[in-house]
Amino acid sequence: MLTGQFPPIPTGVTPSVDLQSEAVYIRNHNSKVPQPVARVDDRALSSDPERFRDAAQMKSHLKRAFAKVRR
């Protein structure tokens, strides 16, 4: 909830709450989020079923993103 808005609902999923259907790109709402981190966030919220295999893969991508920011 970095943007203060709900993520989109994947096709074929019945939500338990009323969520938005359009993508919410983090940098459109908070331009201070570093680009490498924003790319990981945008991928995680993507409707693409191949976005991340599991939490471990996302964690790995986030670690690399934050390492780029710290350089």
N, C-alpha and C positions, 0 to 999 in steps of 0.2 A: 504494500500500500504506500509506496514511495510517492505516488502522485496524488493520493487522496481520492482516487477513482477505482472502480472495480475493473478487473481484467475482462477481455471478451470471452464469450461462451463458445467452446468448440461445437461444430455442427453435430447434431444428433444427441447432444447432451441436454437433459432437462435440468435447469438450475433449481436449487432449493430457495434461492432468493432472486430478486429482479436485478440482473446485471446488464451492463452495457454490451452491445454487440460489436462495436468498433474498437480497433486497437488503440491503446493509450501509450504513446511513446513518452518515456520518462523525461527526455530532454525538452519536450514540448511544454512540460509543466514545471520542470526544475532544471534550468540550464547549467546549474552548478555541478550536476552529476557528471563525473568524468566520462568521456566518450567510450573508453574500453568497458567500463562498468555498465553503461547504458546499453551497449550491444548485447551483453549477457542478459540483462533484464529484458530487453526487447525480445530476445530469442526465447527466454523462459515463458513469456506471455504470448508467444506466437501460437497460432492454431495448427501449425505444422506438427504432426504427430512425432516427427523425428527431432523435436527441439532439444531435448536432453534425454538420454537413456534412463538416468536415475539421478538422485541427489548428489552422489559422489562425482558424477561427470560435471554437474553444474558447479559444485564446489571447486573442482579443478580449474574450470574456466574463470570463476571469480577470483581465485588466487592469482592466476596469470594476469587478469585485468588489473587487480590492485597493485601487483608488482610493476606493471607498466606505469601506473599513476605515480608511484613512489620514486621513479627514476629521476 
